[in-house]
Amino acid sequence: MFEQETGLQYFELLIKYMFSNVEDIATEEFHTIVLNTLPENKGEQMSVFTAVVQKEDTLYVAQCPEVGTASQGETIEEAIKNLQEATALYLEEFPMKQMARPIMTTFEVPAHA
């Protein structure tokens, strides 16, 4: 559980930064969303990918930068679940030989840019 909690804390920080201009997501609500989107491991080997989620109008759009897949949903949870499904279907047809983990960082530009 230690690794999962550490991962959740990092993911929580990343999501809160991304949604810094949106209403604050409570920590308990965030943990519920993330835990409900974690796949159930049925004895098969699992790959870990990145989900970048943005609010656009009334929908949340989720993108996977490693694969290039995207999906959407009315909630963060739904957008991530739809992205998982889209990514799994894509990888069935176009398996990845090697996966490089993206480097995620932030940068600043002047407010008037």
C-alpha positions in Angstrom: 0.0 0.0 0.0 3.0 2.3 0.6 3.8 2.6 -3.2 0.1 3.2 -4.1 -0.3 5.9 -1.4 2.9 7.6 -2.6 1.7 7.4 -6.2 -1.7 8.8 -5.2 -0.1 11.7 -3.4 2.0 12.6 -6.4 -1.0 12.2 -8.8 -3.1 14.3 -6.4 -0.5 17.1 -6.4 -0.3 17.0 -10.2 -4.1 17.1 -10.7 -4.5 19.9 -8.1 -1.9 21.9 -10.0 -3.6 21.3 -13.3 -7.0 22.3 -11.9 -5.6 25.3 -9.9 -8.1 27.6 -11.8 -11.0 25.2 -11.1 -12.8 24.7 -7.8 -10.7 22.9 -5.2 -11.1 19.1 -5.2 -11.3 17.8 -1.7 -8.6 15.2 -0.9 -11.1 12.5 0.1 -13.1 13.1 -3.1 -9.9 12.9 -5.1 -8.8 9.7 -3.5 -12.2 8.1 -4.2 -12.0 9.1 -7.8 -8.5 7.7 -8.3 -9.2 4.5 -6.4 -12.4 3.9 -8.4 -10.4 4.3 -11.7 -7.6 1.9 -10.7 -8.1 -1.3 -12.8 -8.7 -4.6 -11.0 -5.7 -6.8 -11.7 -7.0 -10.2 -12.7 -3.6 -11.9 -12.7 -2.5 -10.3 -16.0 0.5 -8.1 -16.3 -0.4 -4.4 -16.2 1.3 -1.4 -17.8 1.1 2.0 -16.1 0.4 5.1 -18.3 -0.1 8.8 -17.6 -3.5 10.5 -17.8 -3.6 14.3 -18.3 -7.1 15.6 -17.5 -8.4 19.0 -18.5 -11.9 20.5 -18.0 -13.4 21.8 -21.2 -16.8 23.4 -20.9 -19.0 20.7 -19.3 -16.8 17.7 -20.0 -13.4 16.4 -18.8 -10.9 15.4 -21.5 -8.3 12.8 -20.6 -5.2 12.2 -22.7 -2.5 9.6 -22.6 0.8 11.2 -23.8 2.7 7.9 -24.1 0.2 6.4 -26.5 -1.6 9.4 -28.0 -5.1 8.3 -27.0 -7.8 10.6 -25.7 -11.3 10.3 -24.4 -13.8 12.3 -22.4 -16.4 12.0 -19.7 -18.8 14.1 -17.6 -16.7 13.4 -14.5 -12.9 12.9 -14.0 -13.6 9.3 -13.1 -15.6 8.7 -16.3 -13.0 10.4 -18.5 -10.2 8.3 -17.0 -12.2 5.0 -17.3 -13.0 5.9 -20.9 -9.3 6.7 -21.6 -8.3 3.3 -20.1 -10.7 1.5 -22.4 -9.6 3.5 -25.5 -5.9 2.9 -24.7 -6.4 -0.9 -24.1 -8.3 -1.2 -27.4 -5.6 0.8 -29.3 -2.8 -1.3 -27.8 -4.6 -4.5 -28.9 -4.2 -3.4 -32.5 -0.9 -1.5 -32.2 1.2 -3.0 -29.4 4.1 -0.9 -28.1 7.5 -2.5 -28.2 9.2 -0.2 -25.7 7.7 2.6 -23.6 9.6 5.6 -22.5 8.1 7.4 -19.4 7.4 11.0 -20.2 9.1 13.7 -18.1 6.4 15.9 -16.6 7.3 19.3 -15.4 5.8 22.8 -15.3 7.0 26.2 -16.7 5.9 29.7 -16.5 5.2 32.4 -19.0 4.2 36.1 -18.4 0.5 36.4 -17.7 -0.1 38.6 -20.8 1.4 36.0 -23.2 
